[in-house]
Amino acid sequence: MVIILTISTLNGFSQDSDPMDSVEVSLITCSPHEEIYSLYGHSAIRWHDLRQEGPTKGQDLVFNWGMFSFSKPFFALRFVFGLTDYELVCMNANAFWPYYQKWGSSVTEQVLNLTADEKRRLQQALAENMRPENRVYRYNFFYDNCSTRPRDIIERNLNGKIIWTEKTGDQPTFREMVRECNRHHLWSKAGNDMLLGLKADKTTSRIEQEFLPANLMTDMAQAQVYENGVYRTLVKEERTIVPPGVQLIEPDWILTPTQTAILLLILFVAISWLEWKRKKTFKWLDVTLMVIQGLAGIALTAMLFSQHPTTTLNLNYLLFNPLPFFFIPSVIRRKKTWWGVQMTLLALYAIGAMFQSYPEGMGFLALCLLIRILINEK
């Protein structure tokens, strides 16, 4: 059972008079495992007092900014809209490791090269963050999460300045990093690509890439602290607490998004050929397609009001929006107005591929729409 500690039960953790020579402060990095919410890894801070006597002897705590509850009302909806609140919790370290060991995730500890004064400042900051009025924060997947919070509190409480190693070469986009984390979950990857808009395709900076714990770990290992003309490495020692285990990759649905889209294209070609043979247009097919477009469009329209900054400008909206609902009556009456509108949107969508990367299989779905346009315009 995981034991969550409150600030009132931390056995004198925030006492300023505590000596710091025996205290190790570390950045903890947990590798991803195959639960959807853990595909990106996790970060935390470890506070380990190695003393053999005294009120805080053996105190071994993990400060974890990743606590949330699926049981809260409308959790999934709130997450999509960027309205999810996460919480800082403090737990005994020996209750933290088994969870990742169970899932086959590795846990790496980077012991920080801090002065006694820096440890004391960090101790006070952690204690302040643990107060009930400060523990809860508004989570943001890219900019304020379980990886950026430990980085920021460490950096704010150094006496010197962190000198980060400059990155060279082509840098990844947010979309590319998210895709890599979802490489074994193609439907999850396609869903993310549908929701992420144009801003997710911009090149990221070092600080933006650190929303992923693995990137933060790499950058911390290379960083130095500059103080009073002297440089020191930020990480003093790196250890493996939990070695990587065997992970079972659960398969997605039997068909990939691309395979599904190809089957739909084959179906549309077959039906359209049948229409051509019978010299008859199947209105039910067009209405069904428009309803699906409209329903998906409602979801994307809602994302325009999300607090996630990478979802508000989304070119997928050109194909999936509520507009088809307004043209269903005219399509039933065999008027051609909608198909001209649809052709314009489809052309803009094709041009948009130069600026935004689309979900896999979308090209085949676009061909389905083009076939319906040509059938109805003949």
C-alpha positions in Angstrom: 0.0 0.0 0.0 1.3 3.4 -0.9 1.6 5.7 2.1 1.0 9.3 1.4 2.5 11.7 3.9 1.3 15.2 4.8 3.6 18.0 5.9 2.4 17.6 9.5 3.7 14.0 9.6 7.2 14.5 7.9 9.1 14.1 11.2 10.6 17.5 11.3 11.4 17.6 7.6 11.2 21.4 7.4 13.4 22.2 10.4 16.0 24.8 9.3 18.5 23.5 12.0 18.8 20.1 10.4 22.4 19.4 9.2 22.7 18.7 5.5 26.0 16.9 5.1 24.3 13.5 5.3 21.3 14.4 3.0 21.2 13.3 -0.6 18.8 15.1 -3.0 18.1 13.4 -6.3 16.1 13.6 -9.4 14.2 10.4 -10.0 13.3 9.3 -13.5 11.0 6.4 -14.2 10.9 4.9 -17.7 7.6 4.5 -19.5 5.4 1.5 -19.2 2.4 0.3 -21.2 -0.4 2.0 -19.4 -1.7 4.9 -21.6 -1.1 7.5 -18.8 2.4 6.2 -18.3 3.7 6.2 -21.9 5.7 9.3 -21.3 7.6 8.3 -18.1 7.7 10.1 -14.8 9.9 12.4 -12.6 10.1 13.1 -8.9 12.5 14.3 -6.3 14.1 12.1 -3.6 15.1 13.4 -0.2 17.3 10.8 1.5 18.8 11.4 5.0 21.6 8.9 5.5 22.1 9.7 9.2 22.0 6.8 11.7 20.7 8.8 14.6 18.6 11.9 15.2 14.9 12.7 14.6 15.1 12.4 10.8 17.5 9.4 10.6 16.9 7.2 7.6 14.2 9.6 6.3 13.7 8.6 2.7 11.0 10.5 0.9 9.8 10.9 -2.7 8.1 14.2 -3.7 5.8 13.3 -6.6 3.9 15.9 -8.6 2.0 13.3 -10.6 -0.9 12.3 -8.3 -4.4 12.4 -9.9 -7.6 10.5 -9.5 -9.6 8.8 -12.3 -12.6 8.8 -9.9 -13.1 12.5 -10.0 -16.2 13.6 -12.1 -15.5 14.0 -15.9 -11.8 13.2 -15.5 -11.3 12.4 -19.2 -13.2 15.4 -20.4 -11.4 17.7 -18.0 -8.0 16.3 -19.2 -8.9 16.9 -22.8 -9.9 20.5 -22.1 -6.8 21.1 -20.0 -8.8 21.5 -16.8 -7.2 18.7 -14.8 -5.7 19.4 -11.4 -2.7 17.3 -10.2 -1.3 17.2 -6.8 2.1 17.1 -5.1 2.3 14.2 -2.7 5.1 13.0 -0.4 5.5 9.2 0.1 8.0 6.8 1.6 10.5 5.8 -1.1 10.1 2.1 -0.3 6.5 2.5 -1.3 7.3 4.3 -4.5 9.7 1.8 -6.2 7.5 -1.4 -6.2 5.0 0.2 -8.5 7.5 0.7 -11.3 9.2 -2.7 -10.6 5.8 -4.3 -11.1 5.4 -2.8 -14.5 8.9 -3.5 -15.7 9.9 0.2 -15.7 13.4 1.2 -14.7 14.0 3.9 -12.1 17.2 6.0 -12.3 18.5 8.3 -9.6 20.6 11.3 -10.3 22.2 12.6 -7.0 22.5 16.3 -7.3 25.7 18.2 -6.4 24.2 20.7 -4.0 25.7 22.8 -1.3 24.3 22.6 2.3 22.6 26.0 1.8 21.0 24.9 -1.5 19.6 21.7 0.2 18.2 23.8 3.0 16.5 26.2 0.5 15.1 23.3 -1.5 13.9 21.7 1.8 12.0 24.9 2.7 10.6 25.1 -0.9 9.4 21.5 -0.8 7.8 22.0 2.6 6.0 25.2 1.3 4.8 23.3 -1.7 3.4 20.5 0.5 1.1 22.9 2.3 -2.6 22.1 1.5 -3.1 25.5 -0.2 -0.1 24.9 -2.5 -0.2 21.1 -3.3 -2.7 21.2 -6.1 -1.8 22.7 -9.5 -3.4 23.0 -12.9 -1.7 20.4 -15.0 -0.6 21.1 -18.5 0.8 18.2 -20.6 3.6 20.1 -22.3 4.4 23.1 -20.1 3.5 22.2 -16.4 3.7 18.6 -15.5 5.5 16.0 -13.3 8.8 16.7 -15.2 8.8 20.5 -15.4 7.9 20.9 -11.7 10.9 19.1 -10.2 13.2 20.9 -12.7 11.8 24.3 -11.8 12.0 23.9 -8.1 15.6 22.7 -8.3 16.6 25.5 -10.6 14.9 28.2 -8.4 16.7 27.2 -5.3 20.3 27.0 -6.5 22.7 29.8 -5.4 24.3 29.7 -8.8 23.0 29.5 -12.4 22.5 26.3 -14.3 24.4 26.2 -17.6 22.6 23.9 -19.9 24.3 22.2 -22.8 23.2 23.7 -26.1 21.4 21.3 -28.5 22.6 21.1 -32.0 21.1 19.8 -35.2 17.4 19.4 -36.1 15.2 19.5 -33.0 12.0 17.5 -32.7 8.5 18.9 -32.6 6.0 18.2 -29.9 4.1 15.9 -32.3 7.2 13.9 -33.1 8.0 13.3 -29.5 4.4 12.3 -28.7 4.4 9.9 -31.6 7.6 8.3 -30.5 6.1 7.6 -27.0 3.0 6.1 -28.7 4.9 4.1 -31.3 3.4 0.8 -30.0 -0.1 2.2 -29.7 -1.1 3.4 -33.2 -4.7 4.2 -32.3 -3.6 6.4 -29.4 -1.0 8.0 -31.7 -3.7 8.7 -34.3 -6.0 10.2 -31.7 -3.3 12.5 -30.5 -2.6 13.5 -34.0 -6.2 14.3 -34.5 -6.4 16.6 -31.5 -3.0 18.3 -31.8 -3.0 21.2 -34.1 -0.6 23.4 -36.1 1.4 24.6 -33.1 2.5 21.0 -32.2 4.5 20.9 -35.5 6.9 23.7 -34.5 10.5 23.0 -33.6 10.9 22.8 -29.8 13.6 24.3 -27.6 15.6 22.4 -24.9 13.3 23.6 -22.1 10.1 22.6 -24.1 11.6 19.1 -24.7 11.9 18.6 -21.0 8.2 17.9 -20.6 9.4 14.3 -21.2 11.3 13.0 -18.1 13.8 11.1 -20.2 14.9 14.4 -21.9 15.2 16.1 -18.6 17.4 13.3 -17.2 19.7 13.6 -20.2 19.9 17.4 -19.9 20.5 17.3 -16.1 23.4 14.8 -16.7 25.1 17.4 -19.0 24.3 20.5 -17.0 26.7 22.5 -14.8 26.2 25.1 -12.1 28.1 28.4 -12.3 28.7 30.2 -9.0 31.3 32.9 -8.2 33.4 32.1 -11.2 33.4 28.3 -10.4 31.7 25.5 -12.4 30.5 22.3 -10.9 28.5 19.5 -12.4 24.8 19.5 -11.4 24.7 15.7 -11.1 27.2 14.1 -8.8 26.3 10.5 -9.3 23.8 8.4 -11.3 22.4 5.1 -10.0 19.9 2.6 -11.1 17.4 1.9 -8.3 15.1 -0.4 -10.3 16.6 -2.1 -13.3 14.4 -2.4 -16.4 12.2 -5.5 -16.4 10.1 -7.3 -18.9 7.1 -5.3 -20.3 4.1 -6.8 -21.9 3.0 -4.7 -24.9 -0.7 -5.1 -25.2 -1.8 -5.2 -28.9 -4.1 -2.5 -30.2 -7.1 -3.4 -32.3 -6.5 -6.0 -34.9 -6.3 -3.4 -37.7 -4.1 -0.3 -37.7 -5.6 3.1 -38.5 -4.1 3.0 -42.0 -5.5 -0.5 -42.7 -8.9 0.6 -41.5 -8.8 3.6 -43.8 -7.7 1.5 -46.8 -10.7 -0.9 -46.1 -13.0 2.1 -46.0 -11.6 3.4 -49.3 -12.1 -0.1 -50.9 -15.7 -0.1 -49.6 -16.4 3.4 -51.0 -14.9 2.5 -54.4 -17.0 -0.6 -54.5 -20.2 1.2 -53.6 -19.5 4.1 -56.0 -18.9 1.5 -58.8 -22.3 0.0 -58.0 -23.9 3.4 -58.1 -22.3 4.0 -61.5 -23.6 0.7 -62.8 -27.1 1.4 -61.6 -27.0 5.1 -62.5 -28.2 5.9 -59.0 -26.7 7.8 -56.1 -27.1 6.3 -52.6 -28.1 9.3 -50.5 -28.0 7.2 -47.3 -24.2 6.8 -47.7 -23.6 10.5 -48.1 -25.9 11.3 -45.1 -24.1 8.7 -43.0 -20.7 10.2 -44.0 -21.9 13.7 -43.2 -23.2 12.7 -39.8 -19.8 11.1 -38.9 -18.0 14.2 -40.1 -20.2 16.4 -38.1 -20.0 14.4 -34.9 -16.2 14.3 -35.1 -16.3 18.0 -35.9 -18.2 18.7 -32.7 -15.3 17.1 -30.7 -12.7 19.2 -32.6 -14.9 22.3 -32.2 -14.8 21.8 -28.4 -11.0 21.7 -28.5 -11.0 25.2 -29.8 -11.9 26.2 -26.2 -9.3 23.9 -24.6 -6.5 25.4 -22.4 -4.0 23.2 -24.2 -2.1 25.7 -26.4 -1.4 23.1 -29.1 -5.0 22.2 -29.9 -6.6 25.5 -30.7 -5.4 25.9 -34.3 -6.1 22.5 -36.0 -6.3 22.0 -39.7 -8.1 18.7 -39.2 -11.1 21.0 -38.6 -11.3 21.6 -42.4 -12.6 18.0 -42.8 -14.2 17.4 -39.5 -16.5 20.2 -38.4 -20.3 20.6 -37.7 -20.9 22.2 -41.1 -22.2 19.0 -42.7 -25.2 19.0 -40.4 -26.5 22.2 -42.0 -26.3 20.7 -45.5 -27.9 17.3 -44.9 -31.4 18.5 -46.1 -29.9 19.9 -49.3 -28.1 16.6 -50.0 -31.3 14.7 -49.5 -32.9 17.0 -52.0 -30.0 16.2 -54.4 -28.8 19.8 -54.5 -25.1 20.1 -55.2 -24.2 23.1 -52.9 -22.5 20.9 -50.2 -20.2 19.2 -52.7 -18.7 22.5 -53.8 -18.1 23.5 -50.2 -16.6 20.1 -49.5 -14.3 20.3 -52.5 -13.0 23.7 -51.3 -12.4 22.4 -47.8 -10.7 19.3 -49.2 -8.4 21.4 -51.3 -7.5 23.6 -48.3 -6.8 20.5 -46.3 -4.4 19.2 -49.0 -2.6 22.5 -48.9 -2.5 22.4 -45.1 -0.4 19.2 -45.3 2.6 21.5 -46.0 2.2 23.0 -42.5 0.6 20.4 -40.2 1.2 16.7 -40.0 -2.0 14.7 -40.2 -3.0 11.3 -38.5 -2.0 8.2 -40.4 -4.6 7.0 -42.8 -6.1 10.5 -43.4 -5.1 10.5 -47.0 -7.3 7.5 -47.7 -10.2 9.1 -45.9 -9.7 12.2 -47.9 -9.9 10.1 -51.1 -13.2 8.7 -49.8 -14.6 12.2 -49.7 -13.2 13.0 -53.1 -14.9 10.0 -54.6 -18.3 11.1 -53.1 -17.7 14.6 -54.5 -17.1 13.3 -58.0 -20.1 10.9 -57.8 -22.4 13.7 -56.8 -21.1 16.3 -59.2 -21.5 14.1 -62.3 
